[in-house]
């Protein structure tokens, strides 16, 4: 593909996301840097090593437009039953105050849509916005920083404990069109603070969507965060998601990525362990069917001594779906006494499904315990025979084995209503 074609394609993509900020840009200097970076960046393609298994050509052929305002009267079907939480609802990328319900964490947690920031919240936004993700390295991150006009600040001050989780619900309504939308989270958990966040994505109606999300997450010293991402959009929904997490000393952070919907999904998850004694968990499961394609790219940077990371991604691929997993662990020279573990396991339910998996270790310290591995196979025939011999039908035996396979990830989620919700979704799928 020629450079002129690439440039034309990029300009069309930028038009899809470009919005008139009417002089209300938050942190203007950061947005200006992102806009300057867009001039030099190109659309990711398979010639780039980190995008080897994912082509965006199908997205470049669509004419994405800004979604029209949409009204929804009932969001209860999109809330997780039994989860007592603060709820923030975004429809086509726009915050809907009338559909949201806040107040359970009042005094311990600040939940502020970007358009409402002021006072202390504005100070936090100015301090952290655009500081973790470098726009000059990533086209979609630069697009988000330059053009996203909707977002959410989640701020937990020092020593505060959010007693209830936060539930963020995103609903897109393409109404037969091809729409492009963006969202940005700035999540700051300061020293000795704690929070749990559940973010879910849904689609109503027909039409294609391209969602470009960016999440900057700071977890302070001795702080704790559990962040659960549920990608449950329609079969024509595509999502480019970039999440970067920076951890302080003695902190613990867990990120779960559950993908059960979508057409083309690319998840980037980057962790930087910036001080000693951090604990990090990256867990995900992807249940794919049809011609769905999901690419999970993770990177854990061990920069200081005495840190622990554990990564487990499990996939079930049906019909003609394809998956990709690239997991990179970097252990820097000063990161002695590092413990880092990574595993990617996959089950192919058909001969036409496919998975590309690439675990990587790059170690420059000499006193570490690290391991990585990947497996791909079919459902265990002996186990299937055993279950059928005890009276289960082939469908029930298959369903039980799939449930057990995914449970290893789901059971690590601390919120029981979320566990139950996901187990039901797995059951309904198979």
C-alpha positions as CSV (number, residue, x, y, z in Angstrom):
1,X,0.0,0.0,0.0
2,X,1.5,3.3,-1.0
3,X,2.2,6.2,1.4
4,X,-0.4,8.4,-0.3
5,X,-3.0,5.7,0.2
6,X,-2.1,5.4,3.8
7,X,-2.2,9.2,4.3
8,X,-5.7,9.4,2.7
9,X,-6.9,6.5,4.8
10,X,-5.5,8.2,8.0
11,X,-7.2,11.5,7.1
12,X,-10.5,9.8,6.7
13,X,-10.1,8.1,10.0
14,X,-9.2,11.4,11.7
15,X,-12.3,13.0,10.3
16,X,-14.4,10.2,11.9
17,X,-13.1,11.3,15.4
18,X,-12.4,15.0,15.0
19,X,-14.8,17.2,16.9
20,X,-15.0,20.9,17.5
21,X,-14.0,21.4,21.1
22,X,-15.2,25.0,21.0
23,X,-12.2,26.2,22.9
24,X,-13.0,24.0,25.9
25,X,-10.1,21.6,25.5
26,X,-8.9,20.2,28.8
27,X,-5.2,20.6,29.4
28,X,-4.7,22.3,26.0
29,X,-0.9,21.8,25.9
30,X,-1.4,18.0,26.1
31,X,-3.9,18.1,23.3
32,X,-1.7,20.3,21.1
33,X,1.2,17.7,21.5
34,X,-1.2,14.9,20.5
35,X,-2.4,16.8,17.4
36,X,1.2,17.4,16.4
37,X,2.0,13.7,16.8
38,X,-0.8,12.8,14.5
39,X,1.1,14.3,11.6
40,X,3.8,11.7,11.8
41,X,1.9,8.5,12.9
42,X,0.4,6.0,10.5
43,X,-2.4,3.5,10.9
44,X,-1.1,0.3,12.5
45,X,-0.5,-2.5,10.0
46,X,0.8,-6.0,9.9
47,X,4.3,-4.8,8.9
48,X,4.6,-3.5,12.5
49,X,5.7,-6.3,14.8
50,X,3.2,-5.5,17.5
51,X,0.3,-5.6,15.0
52,X,1.5,-8.6,13.1
53,X,-1.7,-10.6,13.7
54,X,-4.3,-7.8,13.2
55,X,-5.3,-5.9,10.0
56,X,-7.4,-2.8,10.2
57,X,-8.1,-2.7,6.5
58,X,-11.8,-3.6,7.1
59,X,-12.2,-0.6,9.3
60,X,-10.5,1.7,6.8
61,X,-13.2,0.7,4.2
62,X,-16.0,2.1,6.3
63,X,-17.2,5.6,6.4
64,X,-17.6,6.2,10.2
65,X,-19.5,9.3,11.3
66,X,-20.1,11.0,14.6
67,X,-23.2,9.4,16.3
68,X,-26.4,11.3,16.6
69,X,-27.8,12.0,20.1
70,X,-29.8,9.1,21.4
71,X,-32.3,8.7,24.2
72,X,-32.7,5.6,26.3
73,X,-35.3,5.3,29.0
74,X,-34.4,2.1,30.7
75,X,-30.8,1.0,31.4
76,X,-31.6,-1.7,34.0
77,X,-31.0,-4.5,31.6
78,X,-27.4,-3.4,31.3
79,X,-26.7,-3.2,35.0
80,X,-25.3,-6.2,36.8
81,X,-28.0,-7.7,39.0
82,X,-27.2,-7.6,42.7
83,X,-24.2,-5.3,42.3
84,X,-24.7,-2.5,44.8
85,X,-22.7,0.3,43.2
86,X,-22.4,3.8,42.0
87,X,-23.5,3.8,38.3
88,X,-22.5,6.1,35.5
89,X,-24.1,5.7,32.1
90,X,-22.7,6.9,28.7
91,X,-24.9,6.6,25.6
92,X,-23.0,7.0,22.3
93,X,-20.1,8.4,24.3
94,X,-22.1,11.1,26.1
95,X,-22.6,11.1,29.9
96,X,-26.3,10.7,30.9
97,X,-26.8,12.2,34.3
98,X,-30.5,11.3,34.4
99,X,-29.7,7.6,33.9
100,X,-26.9,7.5,36.4
101,X,-27.0,7.0,40.2
102,X,-24.3,8.3,42.5
103,X,-23.8,8.9,46.2
104,X,-22.9,5.5,47.7
105,X,-19.2,6.5,47.9
106,X,-19.7,10.1,48.8
107,X,-16.8,11.5,50.7
108,X,-14.5,8.7,49.7
109,X,-14.6,8.8,46.0
110,X,-14.8,11.5,43.3
111,X,-16.7,10.5,40.1
112,X,-16.6,13.5,37.8
113,X,-17.3,13.6,34.0
114,X,-14.7,15.7,32.3
115,X,-17.1,18.5,31.5
116,X,-17.9,18.9,35.2
117,X,-14.4,19.1,36.6
118,X,-13.6,22.0,38.9
119,X,-11.7,22.8,42.1
120,X,-9.8,19.8,43.4
121,X,-11.0,17.6,40.5
122,X,-9.5,20.0,38.0
123,X,-6.2,20.0,39.9
124,X,-6.1,16.2,39.7
125,X,-7.0,16.2,36.0
126,X,-4.3,18.8,35.2
127,X,-1.7,16.7,37.2
128,X,-2.4,13.3,35.6
129,X,-4.1,13.9,32.2
130,X,-1.8,12.7,29.4
131,X,1.1,11.9,31.7
132,X,1.1,8.1,31.3
133,X,0.4,7.4,27.7
134,X,2.8,8.9,25.1
135,X,0.8,10.1,22.1
136,X,3.9,10.1,19.8
137,X,4.0,6.3,19.9
138,X,0.4,5.3,19.2
139,X,-2.0,6.7,16.6
140,X,-5.2,5.7,18.4
141,X,-3.9,7.1,21.7
142,X,-3.0,10.3,20.0
143,X,-6.5,10.5,18.4
144,X,-8.1,10.0,21.7
145,X,-6.0,12.7,23.4
146,X,-6.5,15.1,20.6
147,X,-10.2,14.7,20.0
148,X,-12.0,12.9,22.8
149,X,-14.4,15.4,24.4
150,X,-16.1,13.0,26.8
151,X,-14.4,11.2,29.7
152,X,-14.5,10.3,33.4
153,X,-12.3,11.2,36.3
154,X,-12.3,8.5,39.1
155,X,-10.3,9.9,42.0
156,X,-9.8,8.3,45.4
157,X,-7.9,10.6,47.7
158,X,-5.2,9.5,50.1
159,X,-6.3,7.0,52.8
160,X,-9.9,6.7,51.4
161,X,-11.6,3.4,50.8
162,X,-14.4,3.2,48.3
163,X,-16.7,0.9,50.1
164,X,-18.9,0.2,47.1
165,X,-17.7,-0.5,43.5
166,X,-18.2,1.8,40.6
167,X,-20.1,0.6,37.6
168,X,-19.6,2.4,34.2
169,X,-22.1,1.4,31.5
170,X,-21.4,2.3,27.9
171,X,-24.3,1.8,25.4
172,X,-23.9,2.5,21.7
173,X,-26.9,2.9,19.3
174,X,-25.6,3.0,15.7
175,X,-29.2,3.0,14.3
176,X,-28.1,1.4,11.0
177,X,-25.1,3.8,10.6
178,X,-21.3,3.3,10.9
179,X,-20.4,5.4,14.0
180,X,-17.1,6.3,15.7
181,X,-17.0,7.2,19.3
182,X,-14.4,7.7,22.0
183,X,-14.1,7.6,25.8
184,X,-11.3,8.3,28.2
185,X,-10.9,7.3,31.9
186,X,-8.5,9.0,34.2
187,X,-8.3,6.7,37.3
188,X,-6.3,7.9,40.2
189,X,-6.1,5.8,43.4
190,X,-3.8,7.7,45.8
191,X,-1.6,6.3,48.6
192,X,-3.3,4.0,51.0
193,X,-6.6,4.1,49.1
194,X,-8.7,1.4,47.5
195,X,-11.4,1.1,44.8
196,X,-13.1,-1.4,42.5
197,X,-14.4,-0.5,39.1
198,X,-16.5,-2.5,36.6
199,X,-16.8,-1.1,33.1
200,X,-19.1,-2.7,30.5
201,X,-19.8,-2.1,26.8
202,X,-23.1,-2.9,25.0
203,X,-24.8,-2.2,21.6
204,X,-28.4,-1.7,20.8
205,X,-29.6,-2.2,17.2
206,X,-27.9,-2.7,13.9
207,X,-24.9,-0.9,12.4
208,X,-21.2,-0.8,12.8
209,X,-19.3,1.0,15.6
210,X,-15.6,1.9,16.1
211,X,-14.8,2.7,19.7
212,X,-11.4,4.2,20.6
213,X,-10.9,4.1,24.4
214,X,-8.0,5.2,26.5
215,X,-7.5,4.6,30.2
216,X,-4.7,6.2,32.3
217,X,-4.5,4.5,35.7
218,X,-2.3,5.5,38.7
219,X,-2.2,3.3,41.8
220,X,-0.3,5.0,44.6
221,X,1.8,3.5,47.4
222,X,0.1,0.8,49.4
223,X,-3.1,1.4,47.3
224,X,-5.3,-1.3,45.8
225,X,-7.4,-1.4,42.6
226,X,-9.5,-4.0,40.9
227,X,-10.6,-3.1,37.4
228,X,-13.0,-5.3,35.5
229,X,-13.6,-4.7,31.8
230,X,-16.6,-6.4,30.1
231,X,-16.6,-6.2,26.3
232,X,-20.1,-7.4,25.4
233,X,-20.9,-5.3,22.3
234,X,-22.7,-6.5,19.1
235,X,-21.3,-8.5,16.3
236,X,-20.5,-5.4,14.2
237,X,-18.8,-3.5,17.0
238,X,-15.0,-2.9,16.8
239,X,-13.0,-1.6,19.7
240,X,-9.4,-0.3,20.1
241,X,-8.7,-0.1,23.8
242,X,-5.5,1.1,25.4
243,X,-5.0,0.8,29.2
244,X,-1.8,1.9,31.0
245,X,-1.3,1.3,34.7
246,X,1.5,2.8,36.8
247,X,2.0,1.3,40.3
248,X,3.7,2.7,43.4
249,X,5.4,0.9,46.2
250,X,3.5,-1.9,48.1
251,X,0.5,-1.5,45.8
252,X,-1.7,-4.2,44.3
253,X,-3.5,-3.9,41.0
254,X,-5.7,-6.4,39.2
255,X,-7.1,-5.9,35.7
256,X,-9.6,-8.4,34.2
257,X,-10.5,-8.2,30.5
258,X,-13.5,-10.3,29.5
259,X,-14.3,-10.3,25.7
260,X,-17.5,-12.0,24.5
261,X,-18.8,-9.6,21.9
262,X,-17.5,-7.5,19.0
263,X,-16.2,-7.9,15.5
264,X,-12.6,-6.7,15.7
265,X,-11.2,-6.0,19.1
266,X,-7.7,-4.9,20.0
267,X,-6.7,-4.6,23.7
268,X,-3.4,-3.0,24.8
269,X,-2.7,-3.4,28.5
270,X,0.6,-1.9,29.7
271,X,1.8,-2.1,33.4
272,X,4.7,-0.2,34.8
273,X,5.9,-1.3,38.2
274,X,7.6,1.9,39.4
275,X,8.6,0.9,42.9
276,X,9.3,-2.1,45.1
277,X,7.0,-4.8,46.5
278,X,4.2,-4.3,43.9
279,X,1.7,-7.0,43.2
280,X,0.2,-7.2,39.7
281,X,-2.5,-9.4,38.2
282,X,-3.5,-9.5,34.5
283,X,-6.3,-11.9,33.7
284,X,-8.5,-12.3,30.7
285,X,-10.8,-14.6,28.9
286,X,-12.1,-14.3,25.3
287,X,-15.0,-16.4,24.0
288,X,-15.2,-16.0,20.3
289,X,-17.5,-17.2,17.5
290,X,-18.5,-16.3,13.9
291,X,-15.7,-14.4,12.2
292,X,-14.8,-12.5,15.4
293,X,-11.2,-11.4,15.8
294,X,-9.7,-10.4,19.2
295,X,-6.1,-9.4,19.7
296,X,-4.8,-9.0,23.3
297,X,-1.4,-7.3,23.6
298,X,0.1,-7.0,27.1
299,X,3.3,-5.7,28.5
300,X,4.5,-5.8,32.1
301,X,7.6,-3.7,32.9
302,X,9.4,-4.8,36.1
303,X,11.6,-1.8,36.8
304,X,12.3,-2.2,40.6
305,X,13.2,-5.1,42.9
306,X,10.9,-7.4,44.8
307,X,7.8,-7.2,42.6
308,X,5.4,-9.9,41.6
309,X,3.2,-10.3,38.5
310,X,0.8,-13.0,37.4
311,X,-0.8,-13.2,34.0
312,X,-3.4,-15.6,32.8
313,X,-5.4,-15.3,29.6
314,X,-7.7,-18.1,28.4
315,X,-9.6,-18.3,25.1
316,X,-12.3,-20.4,23.6
317,X,-12.6,-20.0,19.8
318,X,-15.6,-21.4,17.8
319,X,-16.6,-21.4,14.1
320,X,-14.3,-19.2,12.0
321,X,-13.1,-16.9,14.8
322,X,-9.4,-15.8,15.2
323,X,-7.5,-14.7,18.3
324,X,-4.1,-13.3,19.0
325,X,-2.2,-13.0,22.3
326,X,1.1,-11.2,22.7
327,X,2.4,-11.1,26.2
328,X,5.6,-9.3,26.9
329,X,7.4,-9.3,30.3
330,X,10.4,-6.9,30.6
331,X,12.7,-7.3,33.7
332,X,15.1,-4.4,34.0
333,X,18.6,-4.7,35.3
334,X,17.7,-3.3,38.8
335,X,14.6,-5.5,39.2
336,X,16.3,-8.2,41.2
337,X,14.0,-10.7,43.2
338,X,11.4,-10.4,40.5
339,X,8.7,-13.1,40.3
340,X,6.8,-13.0,37.0
341,X,4.5,-15.6,35.6
342,X,2.6,-15.7,32.3
343,X,0.3,-18.3,30.7
344,X,-2.0,-18.3,27.7
345,X,-4.3,-21.3,27.1
346,X,-6.7,-21.8,24.3
347,X,-9.3,-24.3,23.1
348,X,-10.3,-24.5,19.5
349,X,-13.9,-25.9,19.1
350,X,-13.6,-26.2,15.3
351,X,-11.0,-26.8,12.7
352,X,-11.7,-23.4,11.2
353,X,-10.9,-21.4,14.3
354,X,-7.4,-20.1,14.8
355,X,-5.1,-18.6,17.5
356,X,-1.8,-16.9,17.3
357,X,0.1,-16.7,20.6
358,X,3.4,-15.2,21.4
359,X,4.6,-15.1,25.0
360,X,7.9,-13.2,25.5
361,X,10.4,-12.8,28.3
362,X,13.2,-10.2,28.2
363,X,15.3,-10.4,31.4
364,X,18.3,-8.2,32.3
365,X,18.4,-9.1,36.0
366,X,20.1,-12.3,37.3
367,X,18.1,-13.1,40.5
368,X,14.6,-13.7,39.2
369,X,11.9,-16.3,39.0
370,X,10.1,-16.0,35.6
371,X,8.1,-18.4,33.5
372,X,5.9,-18.2,30.4
373,X,4.0,-20.6,28.2
374,X,1.1,-21.1,25.8
375,X,-1.1,-24.1,25.0
376,X,-3.6,-24.6,22.2
377,X,-5.8,-27.7,21.8
378,X,-9.3,-29.1,21.7
379,X,-11.6,-30.2,24.4
380,X,-10.2,-33.3,26.2
381,X,-11.7,-36.3,24.5
382,X,-11.1,-38.5,27.5
383,X,-12.8,-36.1,29.8
384,X,-15.7,-35.8,27.4
385,X,-16.0,-39.6,27.3
386,X,-15.9,-39.8,31.1
387,X,-18.7,-37.2,31.5
388,X,-20.9,-38.9,28.8
389,X,-20.3,-42.3,30.5
390,X,-21.9,-40.8,33.6
391,X,-25.1,-39.8,31.8
392,X,-24.4,-36.3,30.5
393,X,-25.3,-35.5,26.9
394,X,-22.6,-34.4,24.6
395,X,-23.9,-30.8,24.8
396,X,-24.0,-30.8,28.6
397,X,-20.5,-32.3,28.8
398,X,-19.2,-29.7,26.4
399,X,-20.8,-26.9,28.3
400,X,-19.5,-28.2,31.7
401,X,-15.9,-28.3,30.4
402,X,-16.1,-24.8,28.8
403,X,-17.5,-23.5,32.1
404,X,-14.7,-25.1,34.1
405,X,-12.1,-23.7,31.6
406,X,-13.2,-20.1,32.0
407,X,-13.9,-20.3,35.7
408,X,-10.2,-20.1,36.5
409,X,-10.2,-16.5,35.4
410,X,-13.7,-15.6,36.5
411,X,-13.3,-17.0,40.1
412,X,-10.5,-14.5,40.7
413,X,-12.9,-11.6,40.5
414,X,-13.8,-10.5,44.0
415,X,-17.3,-9.2,43.3
416,X,-19.6,-12.2,43.5
417,X,-22.5,-10.6,41.4
418,X,-20.0,-10.0,38.6
419,X,-18.9,-13.7,38.8
420,X,-22.5,-14.9,38.7
421,X,-23.3,-12.5,35.8
422,X,-20.3,-13.8,33.7
423,X,-21.0,-17.5,34.5
424,X,-24.6,-17.0,33.2
425,X,-23.3,-15.3,30.0
426,X,-20.9,-18.3,29.4
427,X,-23.8,-20.7,30.0
428,X,-26.1,-18.8,27.6
429,X,-23.4,-18.7,24.9
430,X,-22.8,-22.5,24.9
